[in-house]
């Protein structure tokens, strides 16, 4: 199976430094000099498309632009790039969400992927009028996805749950194809929903042994529910021709984090209700020392940013080897980003993807499967 790579659309702004935000934090904690205009986001989307990325994740939250509207506009500016649209079930009715997905697929055929985000911060959810606690939000997400999936199958739905109720719900047109559902979460409640409803379970970039534990956990839950799921990982990347150059860039980004900013962001994230965010914080403990938490896995991003807080850092060959290592664990999809997003897309697309193609681990979207697609043991060291 060829690996799939997605890029990221920073709809909160971009910079040559790390732009903070996420999990209830305001955007721009570490600065942002490139506004998220449609023109700039188009540059990123077109670069990703030209380099061979399958799709692009667009985040959700009060700290960024709306993902549905932004990607609908960008679909007209691109040709084949898919859009991994993040949205929160708690702020949209299931029938409307199902209808929106069908509309998107009709006007941008086959180019919609859905990242369902339950929402890990109660104070942010309350700003949207959602006053459920975390476990209740996950229960509601399960009800939401049950309704949506039935609607996508062309069924007429009557549903009377603990949190959601619909009567005689039906779509005039079902999406073709049905968009795959990407879902993440590290709590027990999240695992149950992922196992029952997700097509792709997403984890943030934890060290390989922790990722392996998550895969085993979700795989068993899914098997118990009579299902199988694919696995993906969300990471930042800093890849250069040499390892020294890559780590010099990581040090440059770190130098841009003022102690005051790190302290303020960490105090905010310490109040997070997200188990995944707690695991991200545990990797660095708020300290700027010892940030390489596994070979080529750098936790520095998480000092000033909520959510995904780790980056693969190294030469193109080293980054390719780390990707192969995650693949050997069962990861098939990689959702990547870098600062700034135009330039880093080219560093990865021109430096790492060709090496993965040589190893039979990646092909251009739309091409046939490589003859040696399962060859994950190819050594990358020494290729430059």
C-alpha positions in Angstrom: 0.0 0.0 0.0 1.5 3.4 -1.0 1.7 5.9 1.7 -0.5 9.0 1.6 0.8 12.5 2.4 -1.3 15.5 3.2 -0.1 19.1 3.8 -1.7 21.8 6.0 -3.5 25.2 5.4 -2.7 27.7 8.1 -5.9 29.6 8.1 -4.8 31.6 11.1 -1.8 33.1 9.3 1.8 32.0 8.6 5.3 33.1 9.3 9.0 32.2 9.2 8.5 31.6 12.9 6.0 29.3 14.6 2.5 30.7 14.8 0.8 29.6 18.0 -2.9 28.9 18.6 -5.1 25.9 19.0 -6.8 24.3 22.1 -8.3 27.5 23.2 -5.2 29.7 22.6 -5.4 32.8 20.5 -3.5 32.6 17.2 -0.2 34.4 16.8 1.3 33.7 20.1 4.8 33.6 18.4 4.1 36.0 15.6 2.6 35.8 12.2 3.5 38.0 9.3 1.7 36.3 6.4 -2.1 36.9 6.7 -4.3 33.9 5.7 -5.6 35.6 2.6 -7.2 33.5 -0.1 -4.3 34.4 -2.4 -1.7 33.1 0.1 -3.6 30.0 0.9 -4.0 29.3 -2.8 -0.2 29.5 -3.1 0.1 26.8 -0.4 -2.6 24.6 -1.9 -1.1 24.8 -5.4 2.3 24.0 -4.1 1.0 20.9 -2.3 -0.8 19.8 -5.4 2.2 20.3 -7.7 4.5 18.4 -5.3 2.3 15.3 -5.0 0.4 15.7 -1.7 -2.9 14.0 -1.7 -4.8 16.6 0.3 -4.5 19.4 2.8 -5.9 19.6 6.4 -7.8 22.8 7.3 -8.1 23.4 11.1 -11.2 24.3 13.1 -11.7 26.7 16.0 -12.2 30.3 17.1 -8.5 30.9 16.4 -8.7 30.4 12.6 -11.0 30.9 9.6 -13.9 28.5 8.9 -12.7 25.4 7.2 -15.8 24.7 5.1 -15.9 28.1 3.5 -12.2 28.4 3.0 -11.8 25.0 1.3 -14.9 25.5 -0.9 -13.2 28.6 -2.3 -9.8 26.9 -2.7 -11.4 24.0 -4.6 -11.9 26.4 -7.5 -8.2 27.4 -7.4 -6.9 23.8 -7.6 -7.5 20.8 -9.8 -7.1 17.6 -7.9 -6.0 18.4 -4.3 -8.4 17.0 -1.7 -9.4 18.9 1.4 -9.4 17.4 4.9 -12.0 19.7 6.5 -12.0 19.8 10.3 -15.3 20.5 11.9 -17.0 20.1 15.3 -20.2 18.1 15.5 -21.4 20.1 18.5 -21.9 23.3 16.5 -23.7 21.9 13.4 -26.7 19.6 13.0 -26.0 16.2 11.6 -28.4 16.4 8.7 -26.9 19.7 7.6 -23.4 18.4 7.9 -24.3 15.3 5.8 -25.9 17.7 3.2 -22.9 20.0 3.1 -20.6 17.0 2.4 -22.8 15.8 -0.4 -22.8 19.3 -1.9 -19.0 19.6 -1.6 -18.6 16.2 -3.3 -20.9 17.2 -6.1 -19.1 20.4 -7.0 -15.6 19.1 -6.2 -15.9 15.4 -7.1 -14.1 13.1 -4.7 -12.1 15.9 -3.1 -13.6 16.0 0.4 -12.2 14.3 3.5 -13.7 15.0 6.9 -11.7 15.4 10.2 -14.3 15.2 12.9 -13.1 17.1 16.0 -15.1 16.6 19.2 -13.5 19.5 20.9 -11.2 19.2 23.9 -11.7 22.5 25.7 -15.0 23.2 27.4 -14.5 27.0 27.6 -14.0 27.2 23.8 -17.0 25.0 23.2 -19.2 27.2 25.4 -18.2 30.2 23.2 -20.0 28.3 20.4 -23.0 27.6 22.6 -22.0 24.0 23.5 -22.3 23.3 27.3 -21.7 19.6 27.4 -18.8 18.1 29.3 -16.1 16.2 27.5 -17.5 12.7 27.9 -20.9 13.8 26.8 -19.4 15.5 23.8 -17.9 12.2 22.7 -21.2 10.4 23.2 -22.9 13.1 21.1 -20.2 12.6 18.4 -21.1 8.9 18.3 -24.8 9.8 17.8 -23.9 12.4 15.2 -21.8 10.0 13.1 -24.4 7.3 13.4 -27.0 9.7 11.8 -24.6 11.0 9.2 -23.5 7.6 8.0 -27.1 6.4 7.7 -28.0 9.5 5.7 -25.0 8.9 3.4 -26.3 5.5 2.7 -29.6 7.0 1.4 -31.6 5.9 4.4 -34.5 7.9 5.9 -33.4 8.4 9.5 -35.4 8.6 12.7 -33.1 8.9 15.7 -33.9 9.7 19.3 -30.7 9.7 21.3 -29.5 11.2 24.6 -28.1 14.3 22.8 -29.5 14.3 19.3 -32.9 13.8 17.7 -34.0 13.8 14.1 -37.2 12.8 12.4 -37.6 11.7 8.8 -34.2 13.0 7.9 -33.2 12.2 4.3 -30.8 13.6 1.7 -32.0 14.5 -1.7 -28.6 13.5 -3.0 -26.0 11.3 -1.3 -22.3 12.1 -1.6 -20.4 10.2 -4.3 -18.0 9.0 -3.1 -18.8 9.0 0.6 -16.1 11.0 2.3 -13.8 9.1 4.6 -13.9 10.1 8.3 -10.7 11.0 10.1 -10.9 11.0 13.9 -8.4 11.4 16.7 -8.4 11.3 20.5 -6.5 9.6 23.3 -9.1 9.1 26.0 -11.2 6.0 26.5 -14.3 7.8 25.3 -12.5 8.9 22.1 -11.3 5.4 21.4 -14.7 3.9 21.5 -16.0 6.5 18.9 -13.0 6.0 16.7 -13.4 2.3 16.6 -17.0 2.4 15.7 -17.1 5.2 13.2 -13.7 6.4 11.8 -12.1 5.3 8.6 -8.7 6.7 9.6 -7.6 7.1 13.2 -5.2 10.1 13.6 -2.6 10.4 16.3 -0.4 13.3 17.1 3.4 12.7 16.6 4.4 10.8 19.6 7.5 8.6 19.8 7.2 5.3 17.9 6.7 3.1 21.0 3.8 5.3 22.1 2.3 5.3 18.6 2.5 1.5 18.5 0.6 1.3 21.8 -2.2 3.5 20.3 -2.4 1.4 17.2 -2.8 -1.8 19.1 -5.4 -0.2 21.3 -7.6 1.2 18.5 -7.1 -1.9 16.3 -8.5 -4.1 19.1 -11.4 -1.8 19.8 -12.3 -1.8 16.1 -12.0 -5.6 15.8 -14.3 -5.9 18.8 -16.8 -3.7 16.9 -16.4 -5.9 13.8 -14.5 -3.1 11.9 -11.0 -2.3 10.6 -9.5 1.2 10.5 -6.5 2.8 8.9 -4.0 4.9 10.8 -2.5 8.3 10.3 -0.2 10.7 12.1 0.0 14.5 12.4 3.5 16.0 12.4 5.4 19.1 11.5 8.6 18.7 9.4 12.0 20.4 9.2 13.9 18.6 6.5 17.1 19.8 4.7 19.9 18.5 2.6 22.0 17.9 5.7 21.0 17.1 9.3 23.1 20.1 10.5 21.1 22.4 8.4 17.8 21.0 9.6 18.8 21.3 13.3 20.1 24.8 12.7 16.6 25.7 11.5 15.0 24.1 14.6 17.4 26.1 16.8 16.4 29.3 14.9 12.7 28.6 15.5 13.4 27.9 19.2 15.3 31.2 19.5 12.2 33.0 18.5 10.2 31.7 21.5 10.5 34.2 24.3 10.4 32.8 27.9 7.3 34.9 28.5 5.5 33.4 25.5 6.4 29.8 26.4 5.3 30.4 30.0 2.0 31.9 29.0 1.2 29.2 26.4 2.2 26.4 28.8 0.0 27.8 31.6 -2.9 27.9 29.1 -2.3 24.4 27.8 -2.0 23.0 31.3 -5.7 23.7 31.8 -6.6 21.6 28.7 -9.1 18.8 29.2 -7.6 16.9 26.2 -5.7 13.7 27.0 -3.8 14.0 23.7 -2.7 17.5 24.7 -1.6 16.2 28.1 0.5 13.6 26.3 2.0 16.3 24.1 2.9 18.4 27.1 4.5 15.4 28.9 7.1 15.1 26.0 8.8 18.4 26.9 7.4 19.4 30.3 7.6 23.1 29.4 11.4 23.0 29.2 13.6 24.0 26.3 16.1 21.3 27.1 16.0 17.7 25.9 13.5 18.4 23.1 14.6 15.5 20.9 12.3 13.0 22.5 13.0 10.2 20.0 15.5 10.0 17.1 14.7 13.0 14.8 11.5 13.8 16.7 11.6 17.3 18.2 9.0 18.5 20.7 9.9 22.2 20.4 6.8 23.2 18.4 4.6 22.3 21.4 6.2 25.0 23.6 4.2 27.7 21.8 1.4 25.8 20.0 -1.5 23.7 21.1 -2.4 20.4 19.4 0.3 18.7 17.3 3.5 19.8 18.9 6.3 17.6 17.4 8.4 17.8 14.2 10.5 15.4 12.3 13.9 17.1 12.0 16.8 15.9 10.0 18.3 15.3 6.6 15.9 14.2 3.8 17.3 10.6 4.2 16.7 10.7 8.0 13.2 12.0 7.7 12.4 9.4 5.1 13.7 6.7 7.5 11.6 7.9 10.3 8.5 7.9 8.1 9.4 4.3 7.1 9.7 3.4 10.8 6.2 4.8 11.5 4.9 2.9 8.5 6.3 -0.4 9.8 4.1 0.2 12.9 1.0 0.6 10.8 0.8 4.2 9.8 -0.4 4.7 6.3 -1.2 8.5 6.1 0.9 11.5 7.2 -0.6 14.9 7.8 2.4 17.3 7.7 3.1 21.0 8.1 6.1 23.4 8.4 6.9 27.0 8.9 6.5 28.7 6.6 4.1 26.4 4.8 5.0 27.2 1.2 8.8 26.8 1.6 8.6 23.7 3.8 6.2 22.0 1.4 9.0 22.3 -1.3 11.7 21.1 1.1 9.7 17.9 1.9 8.2 17.4 -1.6 11.5 17.7 -3.4 13.7 16.2 -0.8 11.8 13.4 0.9 9.1 12.2 -1.4 11.5 11.1 -4.2 13.4 9.0 -1.6 10.2 7.3 -0.5 9.2 6.7 -4.2 12.6 5.0 -4.7 11.9 2.8 -1.8 8.5 1.8 -3.2 6.7 3.5 -0.3 5.0 6.4 -2.2 3.6 7.1 -5.7 2.1 10.2 -7.2 -1.6 10.4 -6.6 -3.5 8.7 -9.4 -0.6 6.4 -10.4 -0.7 2.7 -10.1 0.7 0.9 -7.1 4.5 0.6 -7.1 5.8 -2.9 -7.6 7.5 -2.9 -4.2 5.0 -1.0 -2.2 5.6 -3.1 0.9 9.4 -2.6 1.0 9.5 -0.7 4.3 13.0 -2.0 5.3 15.0 -0.1 2.7 17.8 1.9 4.5 17.8 5.6 3.7 21.0 6.5 5.6 23.8 7.6 3.3 21.6 8.9 0.5 22.3 12.5 1.3 
